[in-house]
Amino acid sequence: MRSEHVEVIKKAETDKSLLQLLNGWLERMPFFNEKENWGQAYSGIPENDHPFWIEYRQRYANSLDNAEKNNLAAFDEIFLYDHPSSNQEDRSLSAMASRAALFIMLYRGYPILQLPFQLLNSLLEIDEQLSSWRYRHMNMVHQMIGTRIGTGGSTGKDYLKAAADKHYIFKEIAQLNSFLIERRKLPVLPLYMEERLGFLHQ
């Protein structure tokens, strides 16, 4: 390997990862921190809460079947900043970034959110393509050596299958699909907010 290639690799190891950049980008989505977007909905709301997420959590809870009630606890762990069982250190996306990503998915029909949604969808497609490659590789190994020990002393097919099931780069984005509701049941956004999302804001 050439020295310049080694330097490129070393620099990449010290730079921010794609997941860190994604988290920072999502956290910068401005709409929730600007109270003027939500009008009178903020009156009477505790400082750490947000009127949209209070309403959306209730609508999501109402959409769950009895067998899905545990999903509400998972919702709180992922999206609530100060939930006692929330362990944000184990996650690549912060509560703020997760809220932004879910909001993009929910309201992707608005012009200003279409490109952000396409980006998130493209990341999921990368994971899907990598997963397909891993399974094809696993099947090829199985055809060649069966259940024998693989290179480096690995368990061959079983090792590759475990790796294929485990290594999803953007799994936290994929998990957000569990928290979607029917579009006809989405909270109606304030007019000012709709104008901003539709490029009509002056």
Secondary structure, 3 states (H helix, E strand, C coil): CCHHHHHHHHHHHHCCCHHHHHHHHHHCCCHHHCHHHCHHHHCCCCCCCCHHHHHHHHHHHHHCCHHHCHHHHHHHHHHCCCCCCCCHHHCCCCHHHHHHHHHHHHCCCCHHHHHHHHHHHHHHHHHHHHHHHHHHHHHHHHHHHCCCCCHHHCCCHHHHHHHHHHCCCCHHHHHHHHHCCCHHHCCCCCHHHHHHHCCCCC
